[in-house]
Amino acid sequence: MDMRPHPLHGPNRFKLGIFSTNADGGLAITDVPERWPASWDDNVAAATIADRAGLEFVLPIARWRGFGGENRVREHSFETFTWAAGLAAATQQIALFMTVHVPLVHPLYAAKALATVDHISKGRAGLNMVCGWNPAEFAMFGVTLGSRGYDQAREWLTIIEQAYAADAPFDFAGDYYQLTGAVSRPASLQTPRPVTMNAAFGDPGRDFAAQRCDCLFSTFSEHADGQRHVADIGQRAKAAGRNVSVYTVCHVVCRQTQSEADAYYERYAVTQADHAAVDIHMAGKKEFAASHDASAFQLYRKRFAGGAGTFPLIGTPDRIVEDLVTISNQGYQGAALSFVNYTQELPFFCEQVLPRLQQTGLRVQ
């Protein structure tokens, strides 16, 4: 089978992808009428735009219930294995990631589904492992969030890798899984398994990413703080004898003028934010997740409405390129991007920002 290198191993120094198209609103918590509806046709259109422009990946969120508010934010979302399989058949070169709550999906099911997408895409699959932070969401499944989620994730990933490598059925006896005569064929096309990533802020998650994953996604509040996170995961990876790529997440408003971009950001993330849903989302993240610095919840409410607390890229194409160059100089290998409406805004971003990034040397195509 004809396989190219995985897109995350491609020639561009700074990789770019789109994030959260599988959920209504994307990352924006807003009432504006153009908010992302996340229909299947919308998802295919956005992935096709990104694919043709040469972006490296499409990354979904894993969401089973929403955050309420006027729009029941993110209650509408597509399950990520089947979503990625559909997009794999509709695209040519972009990577398709699946985001999976480890405690909710059995590793043998994940192994079979992940390999299926890898075959459909001819080696473009990727796996984003999350252990969860939302107790109400897990309660839907009768599962209680534990304090040792990443210990379970280690066993979970070990089983997938062993299933792909095994020539015969195998047994597995762990703290979380006891398997007898386990088998999962076909194996993934990528070896020893597809590209893996994890989004972790706390020590257990970062240790897991450093020891077992290819990429780590991290947030930061200000440019001055971004390099600290890169250095931290670098030290953990070095201690494990590994190299791990570090990525971040940004929400984007790219316009011809700075005043136009600022005005739109104010409109959708302040004036017409879904304030009830923002309150619910921030409260849950603050209590149960370790995804942001503590100060972010007090200082950056607008960013939670604008893009779930991620870093804002707001301005002209030149301004956004300046920000991306700064992020790259801090040691990040790429960024996942969200927009209020991907199909309406992504073409302008690709037409205006990507050529400028080529001029900086961060991208060659």
Buried (B, 14 or more C-beta within 10 A) or exposed (E): EEEEEBBBEBEBBBBBBBBBBBBBBBBBBBBBEEBBEBEEEBBBBBBBBBBBBBBBBBBBBBBBBBBBBBBBBBBBBBBBBEBBBBBBEBBEBBBBBBBBBBBBBEBBEBBBBBBBBBBBBBBBBBBBBBBBBBEEBBEEEEBEBEEEBBBBBBBBBBBBBBBBEBEEEBEBEBEBBEBEEBBBEEBBBBEEBBBBBBBBBEEBBBBBBBBBBBBBBBBBBEEEEBBEBBEBBBEBBEEBEBEBBBBBBBBBBBBEEEEBBBBBBBBBBBEBBBBBBBBBBBEBBBEBBBBBBEEBBEEBBBBBBBBBBBBBBBBBBEBBBBBBBEBBEBBBBBBBBBBBBBBEBBEBBBEBBBEBBEEBEBBEE
